Amino acid sequence: MSDADAAFGGIVHGRVIELERDPGLPDGQAVTVTVAPRYATIVAAEPIPADQRAKAELWLDRLVFDSSVLAGVRIVKGTTMAAEPLVTEIQRGASDEALLQAHPGLTPEDVQALRAFAGAPAWIRQTAGAWAEDADGLDKYLEWTRQQRKVGRREIDE
């Protein structure tokens, strides 16, 4: 199978799909595309470097889910601003000063968190921390699951 016949992963940006690698086709080549969501696979990896952990901790603290503001959408803490549109501005080259001027509710720390967030893969941005909105429900479910396992477990005769 040549690269031209291979399946490629990518990220959808409106009507544009950013591929993981060059398909080896000339610009303007007509292609047929089948689009389906790809779900992340957890694999063993090297430990996350401290500077990357610090960046994640920064945006996990500053960019939160608050269903009283926007259900299921990450917002900048203390504002009603959704994070993803701000990430789009960053990806299009907006400077810190431009962001602060265009969005007076942002602080320099918010912009720093947004920049760290923009550097994370899209699937992480879309999922990381989403469960936190219903942490109590998740805890109840996990406890129920533990209880069900105990009920279904056979006793071992010694």
Rosetta blueprint (number, residue, H / E / L):
1 M L
2 S L
3 D H
4 A H
5 D H
6 A L
7 A L
8 F L
9 G L
10 G E
11 I E
12 V E
13 H E
14 G L
15 R L
16 V E
17 I E
18 E E
19 L E
20 E L
21 R L
22 D L
23 P L
24 G L
25 L L
26 P L
27 D L
28 G L
29 Q L
30 A L
31 V L
32 T L
33 V L
34 T L
35 V L
36 A L
37 P L
38 R L
39 Y L
40 A L
41 T L
42 I L
43 V L
44 A L
45 A L
46 E L
47 P L
48 I L
49 P L
50 A H
51 D H
52 Q H
53 R H
54 A H
55 K H
56 A H
57 E H
58 L H
59 W H
60 L H
61 D H
62 R H
63 L E
64 V E
65 F E
66 D E
67 S L
68 S L
69 V L
70 L E
71 A E
72 G E
73 V E
74 R E
75 I E
76 V E
77 K L
78 G L
79 T L
80 T L
81 M L
82 A E
83 A H
84 E H
85 P H
86 L H
87 V H
88 T H
89 E H
90 I H
91 Q H
92 R L
93 G L
94 A L
95 S L
96 D H
97 E H
98 A H
99 L H
100 L H
101 Q H
102 A H
103 H L
104 P L
105 G L
106 L L
107 T L
108 P H
109 E H
110 D H
111 V H
112 Q H
113 A H
114 L H
115 R H
116 A H
117 F H
118 A H
119 G L
120 A L
121 P L
122 A H
123 W H
124 I H
125 R H
126 Q H
127 T H
128 A L
129 G L
130 A H
131 W H
132 A H
133 E H
134 D H
135 A H
136 D H
137 G H
138 L H
139 D H
140 K H
141 Y H
142 L H
143 E H
144 W H
145 T H
146 R H
147 Q H
148 Q H
149 R H
150 K H
151 V H
152 G H
153 R L
154 R L
155 E L
156 I L
157 D L
158 E L
